[in-house]
């Protein structure tokens, strides 16, 4: 006669319940912990890493010294404005959001988004934050009018476009100081103008980068004056670089940008090693604000830029791909 230890069956049953419970939760993710209450993104159209290195940029140099930088952030292709600005706020590439060129229009395009909200656009960081935190104030002020067609207007609290870089930055700072938004996005376009008119690497191009640096300084002064410096993350980025008087191609000059992180929770004087792409911007904003990103996003937060987070354990580095 065979004797069976009933405790074994009891343990097996318990393990089965635990396993089932774990299996049921494999599709769920816990909400990330909030790092900051405020995020500012300063997007400078056409700003290349070469422009930051060669032009006089004391403000950006100071922010790099006080924060973290990823020099060789990769754009999506084509390395054009619409595809990359969309990717930056949509957390995914053109294959997902469908904005494949500067000719894209909401009612005239060839590739539909893989998932769309009620207005037909792919989810953006603006709409995702608005749904997660309906009370959040979201400010978007932009220099290039085409930027405004890329996102859900009903998700933002303040939406303005201006004809000059100065008026754009001044209005952004005014609204920020008066309303202290959760998320502010400033778009400057004059550097791209200089690249197209005079060529990347030209003296006028570098002068336009210096002008952008002074406007970034204006924003940083506004943050300090609003007394939010200790609870704000500032990210400076671009949509593409350039070669000659153009961009859009698949060369390092066109398809590599720099991304600067500064403010609360950011590592000091740190160069990020993990690979970073323009569509990681939206994921990083969501991460910093404690918002769960949509499943359709492919971007990943640049966690290595923040204190308490290491570079990915499975990171593969080849040559000098991560250095400036």
C-alpha positions as CSV (number, residue, x, y, z in Angstrom):
1,X,0.0,0.0,0.0
2,X,1.4,3.4,-1.0
3,X,1.3,6.2,1.5
4,X,0.9,9.8,0.2
5,X,2.0,12.8,2.1
6,X,-1.0,15.2,2.0
7,X,1.2,18.1,2.8
8,X,2.8,17.7,-0.6
9,X,-0.6,18.1,-2.3
10,X,-1.3,21.1,-0.1
11,X,2.0,22.7,-1.0
12,X,1.5,22.0,-4.7
13,X,-2.0,23.5,-4.6
14,X,-0.6,26.6,-2.9
15,X,2.1,27.0,-5.4
16,X,-0.5,26.6,-8.1
17,X,-2.5,29.4,-6.7
18,X,0.5,31.6,-6.5
19,X,1.6,30.8,-10.0
20,X,-1.9,31.5,-11.3
21,X,-2.0,34.8,-9.5
22,X,1.4,35.8,-11.0
23,X,0.3,34.7,-14.5
24,X,-2.8,36.7,-14.2
25,X,-0.7,39.8,-13.5
26,X,1.9,39.4,-16.2
27,X,0.2,41.9,-18.4
28,X,0.0,44.6,-15.8
29,X,2.6,47.1,-14.8
30,X,2.8,49.0,-11.6
31,X,2.7,52.8,-12.0
32,X,6.2,54.3,-11.7
33,X,7.0,56.5,-8.7
34,X,6.9,60.2,-9.5
35,X,10.3,61.9,-9.6
36,X,9.2,65.5,-10.2
37,X,6.0,67.6,-10.3
38,X,7.1,69.6,-13.3
39,X,8.8,68.9,-16.6
40,X,10.0,71.4,-19.2
41,X,11.1,70.3,-22.7
42,X,13.0,72.8,-24.8
43,X,13.1,71.5,-28.4
44,X,15.5,73.3,-30.7
45,X,14.8,72.4,-34.3
46,X,17.9,71.5,-36.2
47,X,20.3,71.6,-33.2
48,X,23.2,69.3,-33.8
49,X,25.8,68.0,-31.3
50,X,28.4,69.9,-33.4
51,X,26.5,73.1,-32.8
52,X,26.6,72.6,-29.1
53,X,30.3,71.8,-29.1
54,X,31.4,74.6,-31.5
55,X,29.2,77.5,-30.7
56,X,29.3,79.6,-27.5
57,X,26.7,77.9,-25.3
58,X,27.4,78.8,-21.7
59,X,23.9,77.9,-20.5
60,X,23.9,74.5,-22.0
61,X,27.4,73.9,-20.9
62,X,26.4,74.7,-17.3
63,X,23.3,72.4,-17.5
64,X,25.5,69.6,-18.8
65,X,27.9,70.1,-15.9
66,X,25.0,70.0,-13.5
67,X,23.2,67.2,-15.2
68,X,23.4,64.4,-17.7
69,X,23.8,64.2,-21.5
70,X,23.4,61.7,-24.2
71,X,25.5,62.9,-27.2
72,X,24.5,60.4,-29.9
73,X,20.8,60.2,-29.6
74,X,19.4,58.6,-32.8
75,X,16.6,60.1,-34.7
76,X,13.9,58.1,-36.6
77,X,14.1,58.1,-40.4
78,X,13.6,60.2,-42.3
79,X,15.5,62.6,-40.2
80,X,12.9,65.3,-40.9
81,X,11.0,67.5,-38.5
82,X,7.4,66.1,-38.6
83,X,8.5,62.5,-38.2
84,X,10.8,63.2,-35.3
85,X,8.7,65.8,-33.4
86,X,5.8,63.3,-33.7
87,X,8.0,60.5,-32.4
88,X,9.3,62.6,-29.5
89,X,5.8,63.3,-28.2
90,X,4.3,60.0,-29.3
91,X,6.8,57.6,-27.8
92,X,7.0,55.5,-31.0
93,X,8.4,55.7,-34.5
94,X,6.7,56.4,-37.9
95,X,5.9,52.7,-38.3
96,X,3.5,53.0,-35.3
97,X,2.2,56.6,-35.5
98,X,2.2,56.9,-39.3
99,X,3.8,60.3,-39.7
100,X,6.3,59.4,-42.3
101,X,7.2,62.8,-43.8
102,X,6.7,66.6,-43.6
103,X,3.8,66.1,-46.1
104,X,1.7,64.3,-43.4
105,X,-1.7,65.8,-42.6
106,X,-4.4,64.4,-40.3
107,X,-6.8,64.1,-43.3
108,X,-4.1,63.2,-45.9
109,X,-1.7,60.4,-45.2
110,X,-0.8,57.0,-46.5
111,X,-0.2,55.0,-43.3
112,X,-2.7,55.0,-40.6
113,X,-1.5,54.9,-36.9
114,X,-1.5,51.5,-35.4
115,X,-3.8,52.8,-32.7
116,X,-5.6,56.1,-32.7
117,X,-7.5,58.3,-30.3
118,X,-10.9,59.9,-31.1
119,X,-9.3,62.6,-33.2
120,X,-7.4,60.1,-35.4
121,X,-4.0,60.8,-33.9
122,X,-1.7,58.4,-32.1
123,X,-1.5,58.9,-28.3
124,X,0.9,61.7,-27.3
125,X,2.4,62.5,-24.0
126,X,0.0,65.4,-23.8
127,X,-3.1,63.2,-24.2
128,X,-1.7,60.5,-22.0
129,X,-0.9,62.9,-19.2
130,X,-4.3,64.6,-19.6
131,X,-6.1,61.3,-19.1
132,X,-4.0,60.2,-16.2
133,X,-4.0,63.6,-14.4
134,X,-7.0,65.6,-15.7
135,X,-6.1,68.4,-13.3
136,X,-2.6,68.8,-14.8
137,X,-1.8,72.0,-16.7
138,X,-0.1,71.4,-20.0
139,X,1.6,74.3,-21.9
140,X,2.7,74.1,-25.6
141,X,4.3,77.2,-27.2
142,X,5.9,76.7,-30.6
143,X,7.8,78.7,-33.3
144,X,7.1,76.4,-36.3
145,X,3.4,76.3,-37.1
146,X,3.6,72.8,-38.4
147,X,4.3,71.5,-34.9
148,X,0.8,72.3,-33.8
149,X,-0.8,69.8,-36.1
150,X,0.8,66.8,-34.4
151,X,-1.1,66.5,-31.2
152,X,-4.5,66.6,-29.6
153,X,-5.6,70.2,-29.0
154,X,-8.2,69.3,-26.4
155,X,-5.4,67.7,-24.2
156,X,-3.4,70.9,-23.6
157,X,-4.3,73.9,-21.5
158,X,-2.4,76.5,-23.4
159,X,-1.5,76.4,-27.1
160,X,0.2,79.3,-28.9
161,X,2.5,79.8,-31.9
162,X,4.6,82.9,-32.6
163,X,6.5,84.1,-35.6
164,X,9.9,84.7,-33.9
165,X,12.1,82.7,-31.5
166,X,12.1,85.6,-29.0
167,X,8.4,86.0,-28.8
168,X,7.9,82.3,-28.5
169,X,10.3,82.0,-25.6
170,X,9.1,85.1,-23.9
171,X,5.5,83.9,-24.0
172,X,6.4,80.4,-22.8
173,X,8.2,81.9,-19.7
174,X,5.3,84.3,-19.0
175,X,2.8,81.5,-18.9
176,X,5.1,79.2,-16.9
177,X,5.6,81.7,-14.2
178,X,1.9,82.6,-14.0
179,X,0.5,79.1,-14.1
180,X,3.3,76.7,-13.1
181,X,2.2,73.9,-15.5
182,X,2.9,70.2,-14.9
183,X,4.4,69.9,-18.4
184,X,5.7,72.7,-20.6
185,X,6.9,72.2,-24.2
186,X,8.8,75.0,-26.0
187,X,9.7,74.7,-29.7
188,X,12.3,77.0,-31.3
189,X,12.8,76.9,-35.0
190,X,15.4,79.6,-35.9
191,X,18.4,77.2,-35.7
192,X,16.9,75.1,-38.5
193,X,16.3,78.2,-40.5
194,X,20.0,79.1,-40.2
195,X,21.0,75.5,-41.2
196,X,18.8,75.7,-44.4
197,X,19.8,79.2,-45.3
198,X,23.5,79.3,-44.5
199,X,24.5,75.6,-43.9
200,X,25.2,73.5,-40.9
201,X,28.7,74.3,-39.5
202,X,28.6,77.9,-40.9
203,X,29.2,80.9,-38.7
204,X,25.5,82.1,-39.0
205,X,24.4,78.6,-37.9
206,X,26.7,78.7,-34.8
207,X,25.4,82.2,-34.0
208,X,21.8,80.9,-34.1
209,X,22.8,78.1,-31.6
210,X,24.2,80.8,-29.3
211,X,20.9,82.7,-29.6
212,X,19.1,79.5,-28.7
213,X,21.4,79.1,-25.7
214,X,20.4,82.6,-24.5
215,X,16.7,81.8,-24.8
216,X,17.3,78.6,-22.8
217,X,18.8,80.8,-20.2
218,X,15.7,82.9,-20.2
219,X,13.6,79.8,-19.5
220,X,15.9,78.7,-16.7
221,X,15.7,82.2,-15.1
222,X,11.9,81.8,-15.3
223,X,12.0,78.5,-13.5
224,X,14.2,80.0,-10.7
225,X,11.9,83.0,-10.4
226,X,8.9,80.7,-10.1
227,X,10.6,79.0,-7.2
228,X,10.2,75.6,-8.9
229,X,13.8,74.9,-9.6
230,X,14.0,72.2,-7.0
231,X,11.1,70.3,-8.3
232,X,11.5,70.6,-12.1
233,X,13.1,68.4,-14.7
234,X,14.4,70.2,-17.8
235,X,15.2,68.3,-21.0
236,X,16.8,70.0,-24.0
237,X,16.7,68.1,-27.2
238,X,16.3,68.4,-31.0
239,X,14.5,66.7,-33.9
240,X,17.5,66.3,-36.2
241,X,20.9,67.6,-37.2
242,X,21.9,68.5,-40.7
243,X,24.4,68.3,-43.5
244,X,25.1,71.2,-45.8
245,X,21.8,73.1,-46.1
246,X,19.5,70.1,-45.6
247,X,18.5,67.1,-43.6
248,X,16.3,64.0,-43.9
249,X,18.9,61.5,-44.9
250,X,20.5,58.6,-43.1
251,X,23.9,60.1,-42.1
252,X,25.3,60.7,-38.6
253,X,25.3,64.4,-39.2
254,X,21.5,64.4,-39.9
255,X,20.4,61.5,-37.7
256,X,22.2,62.2,-34.5
257,X,21.3,64.8,-31.8
258,X,22.1,65.5,-28.2
259,X,19.7,65.2,-25.3
260,X,20.4,67.1,-22.1
261,X,18.8,66.3,-18.7
262,X,18.9,68.8,-15.8
263,X,17.1,69.3,-12.5
264,X,15.6,67.3,-9.7
265,X,16.8,63.7,-9.5
266,X,19.3,63.9,-12.4
267,X,22.9,62.6,-12.1
268,X,25.6,65.3,-12.1
269,X,28.2,65.6,-14.8
270,X,27.1,62.2,-16.2
271,X,27.2,60.9,-19.8
272,X,24.5,58.4,-20.5
273,X,25.7,55.1,-22.0
274,X,22.4,53.4,-22.9
275,X,21.2,53.8,-26.5
276,X,18.7,56.6,-26.7
277,X,16.2,57.4,-29.5
278,X,14.0,60.5,-30.1
279,X,10.9,58.5,-29.2
280,X,12.4,57.8,-25.8
281,X,11.5,61.4,-24.8
282,X,7.8,60.8,-24.2
283,X,8.6,57.7,-22.2
284,X,11.1,59.6,-20.0
285,X,8.5,62.4,-19.4
286,X,5.9,59.8,-18.4
287,X,8.5,58.1,-16.1
288,X,9.4,61.4,-14.4
289,X,5.8,62.3,-13.8
290,X,4.7,58.9,-12.6
291,X,2.4,58.2,-15.5
292,X,2.0,54.8,-17.1
293,X,2.8,54.8,-20.8
294,X,0.5,53.2,-23.4
295,X,1.3,49.7,-24.6
296,X,1.5,51.0,-28.1
297,X,4.5,53.1,-27.3
298,X,7.9,51.6,-28.1
299,X,10.0,54.2,-26.3
300,X,11.8,53.5,-23.0
301,X,12.6,56.0,-20.3
302,X,16.3,57.1,-20.1
303,X,16.5,55.9,-16.5
304,X,20.3,55.9,-16.4
305,X,20.2,59.7,-16.4
306,X,18.6,59.7,-13.0
307,X,20.0,59.1,-9.5
308,X,19.4,55.6,-8.2
309,X,19.3,54.0,-11.6
310,X,22.1,52.1,-13.3
311,X,22.8,51.6,-16.9
312,X,20.9,48.5,-18.3
313,X,22.6,45.3,-17.3
314,X,22.3,43.9,-20.8
315,X,23.7,47.0,-22.5
316,X,25.9,46.4,-25.5
317,X,28.6,48.9,-26.3
318,X,30.6,48.9,-29.5
319,X,33.3,51.3,-30.6
320,X,32.7,54.9,-29.5
321,X,28.9,54.9,-30.2
322,X,28.1,56.3,-26.8
323,X,30.6,59.1,-26.7
324,X,30.6,62.6,-28.1
